[in-house]
Amino acid sequence: MHYAQQEMVKVLDRAADFVKEFAPLLGALPVLDSLAEVRQALLSTASDQYGAGKASVAGTATKDELRERLRAHHLVPLSRFALTRREEIPVLKMEKFRVPARGASDVSLLAAAGAMAKLAEEYYPLIRADLGDDFLDRLQAATKAFHDAIISRDNLRAQHGRATGTIDIGMKRARKVVDVLTSAIESRLVARPELVAEWKRRVRIPKKPGVPQGTVRKAAALAAAELAGQLASPDGGALRIA
């Protein structure tokens, strides 16, 4: 649950406590039932959003792992094979044995894997001698696993997006209920301005606390250092698409 959602639940709790505390002065408030309903719905949808978010992150991690496995264990060895057999492979076909750069999109890598798999079928006798009898089967299986992981990750992202949309609707309903209660309380406690002020204090959402000074800069520096390390790492002599 995000900060705004957590604070809204607290606001709803404080609002309910206020109404109960000053019930003799306020009388019956029909909207009070909506307060409890909106609170429960917000908690439920926040739980759905959290679960969908975790699943989406896990799906992305799985996709990235399968992507790297396809690239490092299948495409790079196949590219090296082409280099060692360049006298037997036409120049135009050699171009298709190039491995996409690490920063290439998933679609580009998947397309390259498909094209290389077709070439692997054409040069299967040579590949079998160099990379093993089952290399082509393993390449096709790895390509399919990566493709399926992309589809699964995209579906999980869509679920998270829908859950987030539901949360937004719940937050709007909660604010509306608080606004209706505010109007009713201001009307019924017109002679008690101090209580109206107390009500407004209780239903106010505080600003999100900031982070310690320098935190963002340190994180950026670490990210830059990590990226520099990745760019400096060799690719084992494989052909690359710039």
N, C-alpha and C positions, 0 to 999 in steps of 0.2 A: 504494500500500500504506500503510495506516494505521500509526501508531506501534506499537500493540500487536502487529500482525502482523509488522512489521519486527523487533521485539524478540524475538518468538517464534522467528523464523527464526534469529536470532543465538543464542538459547538452544539450539536444536537443533544448531547448528554447534559450540557450545562443549561440549555434551553428547557429541557424536561424538568430538571431540578428546580429551576426558577419558577416554572408554572406550578409545580407541586408546592413549593415553599410559600407562594403567595396566592394559592388557590382561593382562600376566603375573599380576597380583594378582586380577583380576576373572574371568578364564576366559571361557568362551563365554557370550554373552548373546543368546539368540534374538531378543529384542525390538529388537536393533540394526538389523535389516532394516526393521522398522516405522518406525524413526527416519528413515531415508533416504526411505522411501515417503511418510511424513506431510509431511516437509519439501518434497518435490517437489510434492505435491498442494496444499500451502499456497501455494507460489509460483505455481502454475498458476491456482488459483482467485482469488488476489489480482490477477493480471493480468486475468482475466475481469471482476472487480469494477471495476477501474480503467477498463477499456474501456467497460463499461456505464455507469459514472458519467459519463465524458466525453461519451458519446453522449446521456445523459439531459440534461446541462447544455446541450449543443448543441441538442437538441430543444426545450428550454424557450426558448432564445434565439430560435430560428426561430419558435416559436409566438407569442412576445411581439412579434416584429417584424411578423408577419402580422396580429396583433391590432391593433397601432397603425396599420398601413397601412389596414386595413378601416375603422377608426374615423375616422382623419383624412382619408383620401382619398375615402371613399364615404359614410359615415354623416353626418359633419359637413356636407359639401356638400348632402346630401339634406335635412338639417334646415334649413339656410339656405334651400334652395329652398322648403320649406314655409312659412317665415316670409314670404318675398316673395310667396307666393301664398295667404296666409291668408284673403283675401276669397273665394277659390274653393274652399277646403277646409273642410269642416265641423269644428267645434270638437272633437268626439269623435275624429275621425281625426287632427287635429293632435297630439293627445296621443301617438299612435303614432309620430310623427316625432321624438320626444324621443330624444336620444343618451344612453345610460347614462354615469354618471360614470366617471372613470378608475379608481376603485377597485372598480367592479362586477366580479362574477365573470365568468369566460369563458363560462359557460352563459348568464348574463343578456345579455351582449353578443351572443352567437350568436342567442339568441331574438329580441332587438331587431332584429338584421340581417335575420332571416327575415321578421319582421312588416313591416319597412320595405320589403323587396323586394316583398312582395305589394302594398303600397300603391303602390309605384313602377310596377307593372304597370297598376294602375288609372288612374294619372295619367301614363301614358307619353307621350301627346302633349305635355303641358306640360313634362315632364322632358326630353324630346328637344329641345325648343326651348331650354331653359335650360342643360342639362348635356351635351348631345350625343347623337347617335343610339345610341352604343354604351354609354351609362352603365349601363343595366340589365344588360347582359351582363357588364360589368366588376364591378358590384356582386355579381352571383351568383357569378362566378368567385372574387372575393375572399372571399366568405362560405364557399364550399366549401373554398378553400385553408386558411382559418383552422380550419374544422371538421376537416379531415384532419390538420392540424398538432396539434390537441388529441389526437386519437386516437393519432397517432404518438408524441407525448410521453408519453402515459399508458402505452403499450406499453413504451417505453424505461425508464420508471420501474419498471415491473413486472419487467423484466429485471434492473435494478440491484438490486431487492429480492431476487430469487431468488439473484443472485450473492452478495449480502451474507449471505443465509441459509446458503449453501454455505460461505462463509468462517467463519461461526460454528461450523458443524459441524467444519470443519478445525481450528479453534483448540481445540475440546474434545478432539478426537482427539490433538492434539499434547500438550496438558496431561496426558492420560491416559498417553501413552507415557512422558513425563517422570516421572510419578508411579510407574509400574511400574519404571522404571529406578532411581528413588530407593530404592524398597523393596529391589530386588536389590542395589544398592551398599551400602546400610546393613547388609544381611545379610552380604555377603561381605567388607566392610571393617570389621567390628565391632572389630577390634584396631587399626584405624588411624583414630581419630576425626578426626585433622587432615585426612585425605583426604576423609572424609565432609563435613566442614565446607567444604572446598574445592569439592566437588561442589555443595553447596547454594548456595555463592556464585556458581558459574558458571551455574546454572539459574535464578537469581533475575532477574526482570524489574524493572529500575529504574523508578521513578516518572517519568512524563512531565515534562520540564522545563517550568517555568512561563514566562509571558510577562512582559516588563518592566512594572514598576508603572506604572499610568496608561494602558496601551495600550487597555484596554476602554473607559475613559471617553472617550478621544480618538476612538475609533471610533464610539461612541454619539453624541458631539457632531457629528461629520461627517455621520452618518446623519440626525440631526435637522435639520441645516442643509439637506441635500439635499431632505428631505421638505418643509420649509418653502418651498423654491424651487419645487417641483413644485406645491404647493397655490396658490402665488401666480401661477402662469402662467395667462394668459387662454385661453379656449377658442374664440375667434373668433366669439362671438355665437351659438353653436349652442344649441339647446334641450337641457337636461340633466335627467336623473332624479336627484334628490338621494339 
